[in-house]
Amino acid sequence: MHSQLPASFAARMEHLLKQEYQAFLDCLAQEAWHGLRVNPLKVDPETFVKISPFPLRPVPWCATGYYYPGSVRPGKHPYHAAGLYYIQEPSAMAAAEALDVKPGEAVLDLCAAPGGKTTQLAAALAGTGLLVANEIHPARAKALSENIERLGITNAIVTNETPERLAKRFPRYFDRILVDAPCSGEGMFRKLPEARDDWSPEKVEQCHLMQMDILEAADRMLKPGGTLVYSTCTFAPQENEQTIAQFLITHPWYELEPVLHAELFAPGQPEWTDPADSRLSLAARLWPHLLEGEGHFLAKLVKRETDSPQEQSLTRREKRHPQKKTGRKAASREEGISAWRSFARAAAPGAMEKTSDEEAFTLFGEQLYYLPAAAPNLDGIKVLRPGWHLGTLKKNRFEPSHALALSLTANQLVYRADFSSDDPLLYRYLRGESLERDGQDGWTVVCVDGFPLGWGKQTGNQLKNHYPKGLRWV
């Protein structure tokens, strides 16, 4: 690994770390740490530790985070398909923890794909408030949306926009914003060799300029009194302390605060940008040779109530029904609501009380969604997922979505097919096969050890498979 490091990167790190440099090099030659974060929207961590099919050890800076050995493959277990956990590098769990989200808040994850931090923020909101998860790259935004679906999140909107366009639409709107900024990826050299191969001094400079633009947009969207956490997975001072120092000069209405669990991390280094600005020591550096995780940087900034420039804020309850046009005459929103209620009464009565606000329904083409209570007007914004996806309105019938199955508990459903995690029939279901079984006719949720996995439709003695084709196991 040592000889494979870019020469200019190695020289810079030796200059910065001095006597620690050899420990840093030795660490990069070791295996990367493996982690997962339990999804408390579905199962509390203590319960999951008891039922976990693989050994777990707590991550000190995340109450729902755990290390697992590299010899196991948690992504190949039905519990993963059921959304009980998210596989996430341990250091990456620190950023969302630092934002310290409270239930009921309006939260923005500005650079959100693939969704690890987004789903962590959603867990902190506990189904309340609003979470906007934005990703500028369409393919990555699709992966983000799929992870939100898998973890059963109902109060998130997924957008596919530039930060600048979002800033025009959401002035002074959010209580908390996470900027997990695009970066040169130096902290991932051990875990992702492609990050090392793609690195260059020019990329560091390009990322710094991009980070400044993103922070500028984030400032415009944060309420006075709100909190912004900036994070990267790089060691470069230009992308870390220097970016924050420059932002504070041009945005003096911000104050740096200590991050949560700061005692477990190394402080930021003012001497790497402005030795006179001791505030930068309140930022945090996660060094792979000092803890069990990869390289990260965190800075927590709070916007003062009175000093920031005044802009008109968006009225949160401004109404909001995005319409996606189709090639044929689209069904009306009222038809969609009626079809949903008929379905829910018959198959998912537990969902009825969660969808009581008539104004919150929106028809996106043939897809029926239920928007979070705090959702704004979404006109003019590229939206991939405008809230909780309930299902598809088809001629004379309503077909429930995969998201609906994964966002309900088994006791909220009328018909369920229960299998243990080691039952061969369960793996046949995950491969897309229909199953021979007795049961009452109707939409049936397939469960693994009591946790919903997806839909089937019972007809006679056969459970027809409705597990999404793109998710089926091979």
Secondary structure, DSSP 4 states (H G I P E B T S, - for coil): -GGGS-HHHHHHHHHHHGGGHHHHHHHHTSPPP-EEEE-TTTS-HHHHHHH-SS--EE-TT-TTEEE--TT--GGGSHHHHTTSEEE--GGGHHHHHHH---TT-EEEESS-TT-HHHHHHHHHHTT-SEEEEE-SSHHHHHHHHHHHHHTT--SEEEE---HHHHHHHSTT-EEEEEEE-----GGGTTT-HHHHHT--HHHHHHHHHHHHHHHHHHHHHEEEEEEEEEEES---GGGTHHHHHHHHHH-TTEEEEPPTTGGGSEEP-GGGT-TT-GGGGGSEEE-TTTSSS--EEEEEEEE-TTTSPP-PPPPTT---------SSPPPPHHHHHHHHHHHHHHH-GGGTGGG--GGGEEEETTEEEE--TT----TTS-EEEESEEEEEEETTEEEE-HHHHHHS-GGG-S-EEEE-TT-HHHHHHHTT--EE----SEEEEEEETTEEEEEEEEETTEEEE-S-GGG---
